[in-house]
Amino acid sequence: MRVTVLVSGGGSNLQALLDAQAEGRLGRAKITAVIASKPGVFALERAKKHGVPSKVVCRADYPDAESWETALMAAIASTEPELIVLAGYLSILGSRVVEKYAGKIINIHPALIPSFCGKGMYGLRPHAAALERGVKLTGATVHYVNEVPDGGEILAQRAVPVLEGDTPESLQRRVMEQAEWLLLPQVVAELSNKQ
């Protein structure tokens, strides 16, 4: 199963997928392409180190959302994906992309949906919101992508305890280590084995 991974930053979830692939834990899935939302992000270095072809489709390079979406669709189509993984991808996909690849796009979100999700809830924000609310458990969710940010069908969740003295940064790290980096490869493997 050909997997295209969309990234926007450091690429730690991409690394978790690449490590799982190297260790034979990705089922029938193979990371065949990486598309970044901006140049110079460390995720591109991770892709290069593992011999995975990459492209950059930067929103700022296009005059409007429609032309950007057209360019992104062309970049995705050129990779012939059977699954698209949003791994820390911070741009909201347009409706044409979501429709064309319905049921073939998954996202990892750093909270237990329906908590601390939706538009604007990315990076440290879900963790800060969890701490502000005083929850005892948070975690990560892998879900299908639809037209509603973080609104698609939930595929898997993994809970992580919130500890006394946590900061958004310490909680983010624990959620990545104990949930995101385990859950995302697991779901990709499961989906590949169903194909």
PATORKOL-667552 format. One line per field, with one value per residue: residue number from 0; x, y, z of N, C-alpha, C in turn. Coordinates in nm, 3 decimals, padded with zeros to 5 digits. Each point is the difference from the previous one (the first is absolute). Example, Ala and Ser with C-alpha at 12.3 -4.5 7.8 and 13.67 -1.06 7.14 Angstrom:
REM residues 2
seq	(0 / 1)
n_xx	(01.319 / -00.035)
n_yy	(-00.569 / 00.105)
n_zz	(00.780 / -00.072)
ca_xx	(-00.089 / 00.082)
ca_yy	(00.119 / 00.119)
ca_zz	(00.000 / 00.006)
c_xx	(00.090 / -00.077)
c_yy	(00.120 / 00.109)
c_zz	(00.000 / 00.073)
***
This chain:
REM residues 195
seq	(0 / 1 / 2 / 3 / 4 / 5 / 6 / 7 / 8 / 9 / 10 / 11 / 12 / 13 / 14 / 15 / 16 / 17 / 18 / 19 / 20 / 21 / 22 / 23 / 24 / 25 / 26 / 27 / 28 / 29 / 30 / 31 / 32 / 33 / 34 / 35 / 36 / 37 / 38 / 39 / 40 / 41 / 42 / 43 / 44 / 45 / 46 / 47 / 48 / 49 / 50 / 51 / 52 / 53 / 54 / 55 / 56 / 57 / 58 / 59 / 60 / 61 / 62 / 63 / 64 / 65 / 66 / 67 / 68 / 69 / 70 / 71 / 72 / 73 / 74 / 75 / 76 / 77 / 78 / 79 / 80 / 81 / 82 / 83 / 84 / 85 / 86 / 87 / 88 / 89 / 90 / 91 / 92 / 93 / 94 / 95 / 96 / 97 / 98 / 99 / 100 / 101 / 102 / 103 / 104 / 105 / 106 / 107 / 108 / 109 / 110 / 111 / 112 / 113 / 114 / 115 / 116 / 117 / 118 / 119 / 120 / 121 / 122 / 123 / 124 / 125 / 126 / 127 / 128 / 129 / 130 / 131 / 132 / 133 / 134 / 135 / 136 / 137 / 138 / 139 / 140 / 141 / 142 / 143 / 144 / 145 / 146 / 147 / 148 / 149 / 150 / 151 / 152 / 153 / 154 / 155 / 156 / 157 / 158 / 159 / 160 / 161 / 162 / 163 / 164 / 165 / 166 / 167 / 168 / 169 / 170 / 171 / 172 / 173 / 174 / 175 / 176 / 177 / 178 / 179 / 180 / 181 / 182 / 183 / 184 / 185 / 186 / 187 / 188 / 189 / 190 / 191 / 192 / 193 / 194)
n_xx	(00.084 / -00.016 / 00.090 / -00.077 / 00.105 / -00.096 / 00.096 / 00.023 / 00.058 / 00.026 / -00.122 / -00.030 / -00.122 / 00.055 / 00.085 / -00.108 / -00.055 / 00.104 / 00.006 / -00.134 / 00.013 / 00.106 / -00.086 / -00.064 / -00.030 / 00.017 / -00.005 / -00.098 / 00.005 / 00.019 / 00.083 / -00.077 / -00.056 / 00.065 / -00.106 / 00.083 / -00.053 / 00.130 / 00.088 / 00.106 / -00.114 / 00.023 / -00.132 / 00.036 / 00.077 / -00.102 / -00.082 / 00.085 / 00.017 / -00.131 / 00.046 / -00.082 / -00.050 / 00.032 / -00.106 / -00.001 / -00.116 / 00.053 / -00.093 / 00.107 / 00.029 / -00.123 / -00.062 / -00.054 / -00.100 / -00.074 / 00.089 / 00.006 / -00.132 / -00.005 / 00.096 / -00.064 / -00.115 / 00.065 / 00.053 / -00.117 / -00.070 / 00.105 / -00.037 / -00.116 / -00.050 / 00.015 / 00.087 / -00.066 / 00.117 / -00.085 / 00.131 / -00.081 / -00.098 / 00.044 / -00.008 / -00.111 / -00.025 / 00.003 / -00.122 / 00.069 / 00.100 / -00.080 / -00.070 / 00.107 / 00.049 / -00.131 / 00.016 / 00.086 / -00.056 / 00.111 / -00.035 / 00.110 / -00.084 / 00.067 / -00.112 / -00.083 / -00.016 / -00.103 / 00.086 / 00.007 / -00.100 / 00.015 / -00.053 / 00.128 / -00.041 / 00.120 / 00.110 / 00.036 / -00.084 / -00.010 / 00.131 / 00.013 / -00.088 / 00.066 / 00.114 / -00.046 / -00.048 / 00.122 / 00.002 / -00.031 / -00.071 / 00.098 / 00.051 / -00.020 / -00.043 / -00.019 / -00.028 / -00.108 / 00.044 / -00.085 / -00.113 / -00.019 / 00.075 / 00.073 / -00.079 / 00.100 / -00.039 / -00.014 / 00.128 / 00.068 / 00.003 / 00.086 / -00.030 / 00.027 / 00.059 / -00.075 / 00.123 / 00.003 / -00.007 / -00.087 / 00.079 / -00.046 / 00.124 / -00.004 / -00.122 / 00.037 / 00.113 / -00.070 / -00.085 / 00.104 / 00.075 / -00.107 / -00.031 / 00.036 / 00.122 / -00.088 / -00.094 / 00.071 / 00.119 / -00.057 / -00.059 / 00.113 / 00.063 / -00.092 / 00.004 / 00.132 / -00.021 / -00.085 / 00.101)
n_yy	(-00.118 / 00.081 / 00.054 / 00.107 / 00.058 / 00.074 / 00.093 / 00.058 / -00.094 / -00.037 / -00.048 / 00.020 / 00.031 / 00.077 / 00.043 / 00.011 / 00.054 / 00.080 / 00.022 / 00.014 / 00.073 / 00.063 / 00.001 / 00.020 / 00.116 / 00.020 / -00.129 / 00.014 / 00.095 / 00.094 / 00.074 / 00.051 / 00.092 / 00.116 / 00.068 / 00.105 / 00.067 / -00.020 / 00.077 / -00.078 / -00.069 / -00.038 / -00.007 / 00.103 / 00.036 / -00.026 / 00.057 / 00.101 / -00.001 / -00.015 / 00.089 / 00.076 / -00.004 / 00.129 / 00.073 / 00.127 / 00.016 / 00.121 / 00.016 / 00.052 / -00.109 / -00.001 / 00.061 / -00.122 / -00.029 / 00.044 / 00.093 / 00.030 / -00.012 / 00.069 / 00.081 / 00.007 / 00.012 / 00.084 / 00.060 / -00.005 / 00.038 / 00.080 / -00.010 / 00.003 / 00.078 / -00.102 / 00.071 / 00.103 / 00.027 / 00.069 / 00.026 / 00.075 / -00.023 / 00.125 / -00.037 / 00.070 / -00.128 / 00.037 / 00.039 / 00.054 / 00.027 / 00.049 / 00.058 / 00.043 / 00.023 / 00.011 / -00.018 / 00.091 / 00.091 / -00.016 / 00.036 / 00.045 / -00.004 / 00.101 / -00.068 / -00.025 / -00.006 / 00.075 / -00.029 / 00.129 / 00.015 / -00.008 / 00.094 / 00.017 / -00.127 / 00.055 / -00.071 / 00.102 / 00.052 / -00.121 / 00.002 / 00.125 / -00.031 / -00.115 / 00.068 / 00.094 / -00.101 / -00.045 / -00.046 / -00.124 / -00.008 / -00.014 / 00.031 / -00.096 / 00.051 / -00.115 / 00.085 / -00.039 / 00.058 / 00.093 / 00.060 / -00.066 / 00.105 / -00.111 / 00.003 / -00.061 / -00.115 / -00.029 / -00.020 / 00.083 / -00.029 / 00.081 / -00.038 / 00.118 / -00.032 / 00.092 / 00.043 / 00.000 / 00.128 / -00.066 / 00.024 / 00.091 / 00.042 / -00.018 / 00.053 / 00.096 / 00.007 / -00.006 / 00.088 / 00.066 / -00.010 / 00.027 / 00.092 / 00.120 / -00.014 / -00.046 / 00.092 / 00.101 / -00.054 / -00.017 / 00.119 / 00.055 / -00.075 / 00.033 / 00.125 / -00.013 / -00.061 / 00.104 / 00.059)
n_zz	(00.000 / -00.103 / 00.084 / -00.013 / 00.058 / 00.054 / -00.005 / 00.119 / 00.073 / 00.126 / -00.013 / 00.130 / -00.044 / -00.094 / 00.094 / 00.076 / -00.108 / -00.024 / 00.132 / 00.006 / -00.109 / 00.052 / 00.103 / -00.116 / 00.062 / -00.129 / 00.025 / -00.087 / 00.092 / -00.093 / 00.073 / -00.097 / 00.081 / 00.009 / 00.045 / -00.007 / 00.104 / 00.029 / -00.063 / 00.009 / 00.001 / 00.125 / -00.015 / -00.078 / 00.103 / 00.080 / -00.089 / -00.016 / 00.132 / -00.015 / -00.087 / 00.072 / -00.123 / -00.014 / 00.031 / -00.041 / 00.064 / -00.015 / 00.093 / 00.059 / -00.071 / 00.047 / -00.102 / -00.002 / 00.082 / -00.101 / -00.031 / 00.130 / 00.013 / -00.112 / 00.047 / 00.116 / -00.067 / -00.080 / 00.107 / 00.064 / -00.106 / -00.010 / 00.128 / -00.067 / 00.098 / 00.082 / 00.071 / 00.054 / 00.059 / 00.075 / -00.002 / 00.074 / -00.088 / -00.007 / -00.127 / -00.008 / -00.028 / -00.127 / -00.032 / -00.101 / 00.083 / 00.094 / -00.097 / -00.067 / 00.122 / -00.011 / 00.131 / -00.049 / 00.081 / 00.074 / 00.122 / 00.058 / 00.106 / 00.059 / -00.005 / 00.099 / -00.133 / 00.039 / 00.093 / 00.020 / -00.086 / -00.129 / -00.074 / -00.026 / 00.013 / 00.004 / -00.017 / 00.074 / -00.085 / -00.059 / 00.016 / -00.043 / -00.095 / -00.016 / 00.011 / -00.082 / -00.068 / 00.026 / -00.126 / 00.031 / -00.112 / -00.085 / -00.118 / -00.088 / -00.115 / -00.063 / -00.099 / -00.069 / -00.110 / 00.045 / -00.038 / 00.113 / 00.038 / 00.001 / -00.107 / -00.060 / -00.052 / 00.129 / -00.026 / 00.080 / 00.130 / 00.061 / 00.124 / 00.052 / 00.115 / 00.060 / 00.014 / 00.131 / -00.023 / -00.077 / -00.101 / -00.084 / 00.021 / 00.132 / 00.000 / -00.082 / 00.068 / 00.114 / -00.052 / -00.046 / 00.109 / 00.075 / -00.093 / -00.043 / 00.051 / 00.087 / 00.019 / -00.050 / 00.031 / 00.118 / -00.010 / -00.041 / 00.090 / 00.090 / -00.044 / 00.002 / 00.114 / 00.000 / -00.062)
ca_xx	(-00.084 / 00.080 / -00.039 / 00.055 / -00.010 / 00.003 / 00.067 / 00.021 / 00.103 / 00.114 / -00.018 / 00.019 / -00.093 / 00.057 / 00.110 / -00.061 / -00.044 / 00.120 / 00.060 / -00.086 / 00.022 / 00.132 / -00.007 / -00.099 / -00.124 / -00.094 / -00.086 / 00.027 / 00.015 / 00.134 / 00.004 / 00.056 / 00.018 / -00.027 / -00.031 / 00.008 / -00.074 / 00.095 / 00.137 / 00.091 / -00.041 / 00.086 / -00.063 / 00.059 / 00.129 / -00.031 / -00.037 / 00.122 / 00.086 / -00.058 / -00.015 / -00.140 / -00.014 / -00.084 / -00.037 / -00.051 / -00.108 / -00.013 / -00.119 / 00.043 / 00.046 / -00.116 / -00.078 / -00.125 / -00.019 / -00.035 / 00.120 / 00.080 / -00.062 / 00.026 / 00.140 / 00.010 / -00.062 / 00.091 / 00.113 / -00.047 / -00.032 / 00.124 / 00.058 / -00.089 / -00.017 / -00.113 / -00.035 / 00.065 / 00.010 / 00.033 / 00.085 / 00.042 / -00.023 / -00.073 / -00.095 / -00.130 / -00.019 / -00.120 / -00.105 / 00.029 / 00.093 / -00.073 / -00.094 / 00.071 / 00.064 / -00.088 / 00.027 / 00.141 / 00.082 / -00.010 / 00.072 / 00.027 / -00.030 / 00.057 / -00.100 / -00.103 / -00.117 / -00.031 / 00.059 / 00.116 / 00.023 / -00.065 / 00.082 / 00.088 / 00.052 / 00.119 / 00.122 / -00.012 / -00.133 / -00.082 / 00.062 / -00.028 / -00.144 / -00.020 / 00.049 / -00.089 / -00.128 / 00.024 / -00.027 / 00.098 / 00.045 / -00.006 / 00.053 / 00.004 / -00.105 / 00.016 / -00.134 / -00.012 / -00.018 / -00.113 / -00.002 / -00.001 / 00.128 / -00.004 / -00.138 / -00.021 / -00.015 / 00.114 / 00.054 / 00.066 / 00.041 / 00.086 / -00.002 / 00.125 / -00.032 / 00.049 / 00.068 / 00.013 / 00.118 / 00.017 / -00.010 / -00.043 / 00.113 / 00.025 / -00.115 / 00.014 / 00.103 / -00.052 / -00.103 / 00.071 / 00.073 / -00.084 / -00.121 / 00.009 / 00.102 / -00.042 / -00.133 / -00.003 / 00.046 / -00.093 / -00.118 / 00.043 / 00.018 / -00.133 / -00.066 / 00.069 / -00.030 / -00.141 / -00.010)
ca_yy	(00.118 / 00.121 / 00.101 / 00.134 / 00.066 / 00.146 / 00.050 / 00.145 / 00.041 / -00.085 / -00.133 / -00.111 / -00.108 / -00.061 / -00.086 / -00.119 / -00.086 / -00.052 / -00.100 / -00.118 / -00.064 / -00.064 / -00.113 / -00.096 / 00.015 / 00.085 / -00.086 / 00.004 / 00.141 / 00.050 / 00.146 / 00.021 / 00.142 / 00.098 / 00.134 / 00.097 / 00.124 / 00.111 / -00.047 / 00.011 / -00.068 / -00.114 / -00.121 / -00.024 / -00.067 / -00.138 / -00.070 / -00.015 / -00.099 / -00.134 / -00.022 / 00.020 / 00.122 / 00.102 / 00.121 / 00.107 / 00.080 / 00.105 / 00.084 / 00.138 / 00.010 / 00.004 / 00.122 / -00.025 / -00.135 / -00.092 / -00.038 / -00.084 / -00.132 / -00.064 / -00.044 / -00.109 / -00.118 / -00.052 / -00.062 / -00.125 / -00.095 / -00.049 / -00.104 / -00.117 / -00.057 / -00.083 / 00.057 / 00.128 / 00.018 / 00.134 / -00.022 / 00.134 / 00.088 / 00.109 / 00.065 / -00.067 / -00.044 / 00.050 / -00.099 / -00.085 / -00.105 / -00.089 / -00.079 / -00.091 / -00.107 / -00.037 / -00.133 / -00.033 / 00.098 / -00.008 / 00.104 / -00.024 / 00.121 / -00.017 / 00.005 / -00.103 / 00.059 / 00.137 / 00.105 / 00.081 / -00.023 / 00.094 / 00.104 / 00.074 / -00.085 / -00.072 / 00.036 / -00.005 / 00.046 / -00.102 / -00.035 / 00.112 / -00.007 / -00.113 / 00.042 / 00.105 / -00.063 / -00.083 / -00.142 / -00.094 / -00.080 / 00.055 / -00.106 / 00.025 / -00.062 / -00.011 / 00.003 / 00.035 / 00.142 / 00.042 / 00.146 / 00.068 / -00.024 / -00.102 / -00.048 / -00.129 / -00.121 / -00.036 / -00.134 / -00.051 / 00.098 / -00.052 / 00.096 / 00.032 / 00.074 / 00.135 / -00.005 / 00.125 / 00.075 / 00.000 / 00.120 / -00.043 / -00.064 / -00.133 / -00.083 / -00.028 / -00.103 / -00.128 / -00.045 / -00.050 / -00.124 / -00.109 / -00.018 / 00.028 / -00.078 / -00.140 / -00.014 / 00.027 / -00.118 / -00.112 / 00.019 / -00.016 / -00.144 / -00.063 / 00.037 / -00.065 / -00.143 / -00.017 / 00.030)
ca_zz	(00.000 / -00.015 / 00.099 / -00.011 / 00.130 / -00.006 / 00.120 / 00.007 / 00.096 / 00.031 / -00.058 / 00.094 / -00.035 / -00.120 / 00.045 / 00.061 / -00.112 / -00.067 / 00.090 / -00.003 / -00.130 / 00.003 / 00.092 / -00.048 / 00.075 / -00.073 / -00.081 / -00.144 / -00.036 / -00.030 / -00.016 / -00.134 / -00.029 / 00.105 / -00.052 / 00.110 / -00.023 / -00.013 / -00.017 / 00.112 / 00.123 / 00.029 / -00.055 / -00.133 / 00.025 / 00.039 / -00.123 / -00.081 / 00.065 / -00.024 / -00.143 / -00.041 / -00.079 / 00.065 / -00.073 / 00.084 / -00.057 / 00.101 / -00.023 / -00.028 / -00.138 / -00.090 / 00.022 / 00.071 / 00.052 / -00.109 / -00.077 / 00.091 / 00.007 / -00.129 / 00.003 / 00.097 / -00.061 / -00.103 / 00.070 / 00.060 / -00.108 / -00.061 / 00.087 / -00.013 / 00.134 / 00.039 / 00.130 / 00.029 / 00.144 / 00.048 / 00.118 / 00.039 / -00.114 / 00.063 / -00.090 / -00.014 / -00.138 / -00.067 / -00.024 / -00.117 / 00.043 / 00.091 / -00.081 / -00.090 / 00.076 / 00.112 / 00.054 / -00.022 / 00.072 / 00.146 / 00.074 / 00.142 / 00.077 / 00.135 / 00.108 / -00.014 / -00.064 / -00.043 / 00.084 / -00.041 / -00.144 / -00.091 / -00.062 / 00.089 / 00.107 / -00.047 / 00.074 / 00.147 / 00.043 / 00.067 / 00.128 / 00.089 / 00.030 / 00.091 / 00.132 / 00.049 / 00.037 / 00.116 / -00.025 / 00.054 / -00.115 / -00.135 / -00.085 / -00.144 / -00.080 / -00.145 / -00.058 / -00.141 / -00.025 / -00.082 / -00.021 / 00.131 / 00.068 / 00.105 / 00.008 / -00.066 / 00.080 / 00.084 / -00.027 / 00.121 / 00.100 / 00.106 / 00.110 / 00.068 / 00.121 / 00.023 / 00.130 / 00.073 / -00.039 / -00.146 / -00.083 / -00.133 / -00.068 / 00.056 / -00.036 / -00.144 / -00.017 / 00.048 / -00.095 / -00.119 / 00.031 / 00.050 / -00.080 / -00.143 / -00.071 / 00.002 / -00.060 / -00.145 / -00.077 / 00.023 / -00.084 / -00.140 / -00.021 / -00.003 / -00.125 / -00.112 / 00.002 / -00.042 / -00.143)
c_xx	(00.089 / -00.053 / 00.073 / -00.024 / 00.012 / 00.047 / 00.011 / 00.118 / 00.112 / -00.010 / 00.020 / -00.097 / 00.043 / 00.112 / -00.054 / -00.046 / 00.120 / 00.069 / -00.081 / 00.018 / 00.132 / 00.000 / -00.105 / -00.134 / -00.105 / -00.092 / 00.042 / 00.024 / 00.146 / -00.010 / 00.070 / 00.021 / -00.033 / -00.026 / -00.004 / -00.074 / 00.092 / 00.141 / 00.078 / -00.041 / 00.082 / -00.058 / 00.058 / 00.136 / -00.021 / -00.034 / 00.124 / 00.091 / -00.048 / -00.027 / -00.142 / -00.010 / -00.093 / -00.024 / -00.044 / -00.110 / -00.039 / -00.115 / 00.041 / 00.047 / -00.114 / -00.089 / -00.129 / -00.011 / -00.027 / 00.123 / 00.095 / -00.056 / 00.023 / 00.142 / 00.019 / -00.060 / 00.092 / 00.119 / -00.039 / -00.024 / 00.127 / 00.066 / -00.082 / -00.027 / -00.121 / -00.046 / 00.079 / -00.004 / 00.038 / 00.073 / 00.055 / -00.012 / -00.095 / -00.093 / -00.129 / -00.017 / -00.130 / -00.096 / 00.029 / 00.095 / -00.074 / -00.096 / 00.072 / 00.057 / -00.082 / 00.028 / 00.144 / 00.094 / -00.022 / 00.087 / 00.026 / -00.022 / 00.045 / -00.099 / -00.099 / -00.126 / -00.125 / 00.056 / 00.114 / 00.036 / -00.072 / 00.097 / 00.081 / 00.060 / 00.113 / 00.120 / -00.020 / -00.142 / -00.086 / 00.053 / -00.025 / -00.148 / -00.030 / 00.043 / -00.093 / -00.132 / 00.016 / -00.030 / 00.113 / 00.057 / -00.011 / 00.054 / 00.006 / -00.109 / 00.045 / -00.141 / 00.006 / -00.022 / -00.125 / 00.002 / 00.000 / 00.134 / -00.017 / -00.138 / -00.025 / -00.006 / 00.128 / 00.042 / 00.064 / 00.033 / 00.089 / 00.009 / 00.138 / -00.035 / 00.057 / 00.058 / 00.007 / 00.131 / 00.026 / -00.007 / -00.054 / 00.112 / 00.025 / -00.114 / 00.006 / 00.099 / -00.051 / -00.106 / 00.065 / 00.060 / -00.092 / -00.124 / 00.027 / 00.095 / -00.031 / -00.127 / 00.002 / 00.054 / -00.095 / -00.121 / 00.037 / 00.017 / -00.134 / -00.072 / 00.065 / -00.036 / -00.144 / -00.013 / 00.013)
c_yy	(00.124 / 00.110 / 00.131 / 00.070 / 00.151 / 00.053 / 00.152 / 00.041 / -00.100 / -00.143 / -00.115 / -00.115 / -00.069 / -00.096 / -00.128 / -00.098 / -00.062 / -00.107 / -00.129 / -00.077 / -00.077 / -00.125 / -00.103 / 00.008 / 00.084 / -00.082 / 00.002 / 00.143 / 00.035 / 00.151 / 00.028 / 00.147 / 00.083 / 00.134 / 00.094 / 00.128 / 00.123 / -00.057 / 00.007 / -00.069 / -00.128 / -00.131 / -00.033 / -00.068 / -00.146 / -00.083 / -00.029 / -00.109 / -00.143 / -00.026 / 00.014 / 00.131 / 00.099 / 00.117 / 00.103 / 00.071 / 00.101 / 00.094 / 00.142 / 00.019 / 00.017 / 00.118 / -00.021 / -00.147 / -00.101 / -00.044 / -00.084 / -00.141 / -00.079 / -00.055 / -00.117 / -00.128 / -00.063 / -00.070 / -00.133 / -00.104 / -00.059 / -00.110 / -00.129 / -00.068 / -00.092 / 00.041 / 00.129 / 00.017 / 00.145 / -00.018 / 00.133 / 00.097 / 00.110 / 00.077 / -00.081 / -00.036 / 00.056 / -00.113 / -00.090 / -00.113 / -00.103 / -00.090 / -00.103 / -00.121 / -00.042 / -00.144 / -00.045 / 00.099 / -00.018 / 00.110 / -00.049 / 00.132 / -00.021 / 00.026 / -00.114 / 00.068 / -00.065 / 00.111 / 00.072 / -00.022 / 00.107 / 00.106 / 00.075 / -00.082 / -00.087 / 00.044 / -00.016 / 00.033 / -00.109 / -00.037 / 00.111 / -00.002 / -00.112 / 00.038 / 00.104 / -00.060 / -00.092 / -00.148 / -00.086 / -00.090 / 00.083 / -00.110 / 00.042 / -00.080 / -00.007 / -00.010 / 00.024 / 00.150 / 00.019 / 00.152 / 00.079 / -00.026 / -00.092 / -00.064 / -00.138 / -00.116 / -00.033 / -00.144 / -00.061 / 00.116 / -00.068 / 00.107 / 00.012 / 00.080 / 00.141 / -00.001 / 00.137 / 00.068 / 00.001 / 00.141 / -00.046 / -00.077 / -00.142 / -00.095 / -00.038 / -00.114 / -00.137 / -00.056 / -00.054 / -00.137 / -00.117 / -00.026 / 00.016 / -00.095 / -00.149 / -00.020 / 00.015 / -00.118 / -00.120 / 00.011 / -00.016 / -00.147 / -00.071 / 00.030 / -00.071 / -00.148 / -00.029 / 00.014 / -00.122)
c_zz	(00.000 / 00.093 / -00.028 / 00.133 / -00.020 / 00.135 / -00.004 / 00.088 / 00.015 / -00.050 / 00.097 / -00.027 / -00.130 / 00.040 / 00.063 / -00.108 / -00.071 / 00.085 / -00.002 / -00.131 / 00.000 / 00.088 / -00.040 / 00.073 / -00.072 / -00.092 / -00.146 / -00.049 / -00.027 / -00.020 / -00.133 / -00.034 / 00.123 / -00.069 / 00.120 / -00.038 / -00.009 / -00.015 / 00.131 / 00.128 / 00.017 / -00.052 / -00.138 / 00.013 / 00.037 / -00.124 / -00.084 / 00.056 / -00.026 / -00.148 / -00.051 / -00.078 / 00.070 / -00.093 / 00.102 / -00.078 / 00.108 / -00.036 / -00.041 / -00.145 / -00.100 / 00.034 / 00.079 / 00.039 / -00.112 / -00.079 / 00.085 / 00.004 / -00.130 / -00.005 / 00.096 / -00.056 / -00.104 / 00.065 / 00.061 / -00.109 / -00.061 / 00.083 / -00.001 / 00.135 / 00.012 / 00.140 / 00.015 / 00.151 / 00.030 / 00.132 / 00.045 / -00.115 / 00.047 / -00.093 / -00.004 / -00.147 / -00.056 / -00.033 / -00.121 / 00.036 / 00.085 / -00.079 / -00.086 / 00.075 / 00.122 / 00.043 / -00.017 / 00.068 / 00.149 / 00.062 / 00.141 / 00.072 / 00.144 / 00.114 / -00.025 / -00.054 / 00.061 / 00.089 / -00.072 / -00.147 / -00.081 / -00.049 / 00.106 / 00.112 / -00.055 / 00.083 / 00.149 / 00.048 / 00.063 / 00.139 / 00.104 / 00.042 / 00.098 / 00.142 / 00.062 / 00.049 / 00.121 / -00.019 / 00.057 / -00.108 / -00.126 / -00.089 / -00.144 / -00.068 / -00.145 / -00.057 / -00.149 / -00.011 / -00.085 / -00.007 / 00.131 / 00.070 / 00.122 / 00.015 / -00.059 / 00.098 / 00.076 / -00.028 / 00.124 / 00.091 / 00.102 / 00.108 / 00.065 / 00.125 / -00.001 / 00.142 / 00.065 / -00.040 / -00.150 / -00.056 / -00.135 / -00.073 / 00.052 / -00.036 / -00.149 / -00.023 / 00.042 / -00.096 / -00.127 / 00.028 / 00.034 / -00.084 / -00.150 / -00.074 / -00.003 / -00.082 / -00.152 / -00.081 / 00.013 / -00.093 / -00.148 / -00.034 / -00.012 / -00.130 / -00.120 / -00.007 / -00.038 / -00.151 / -00.087)
***
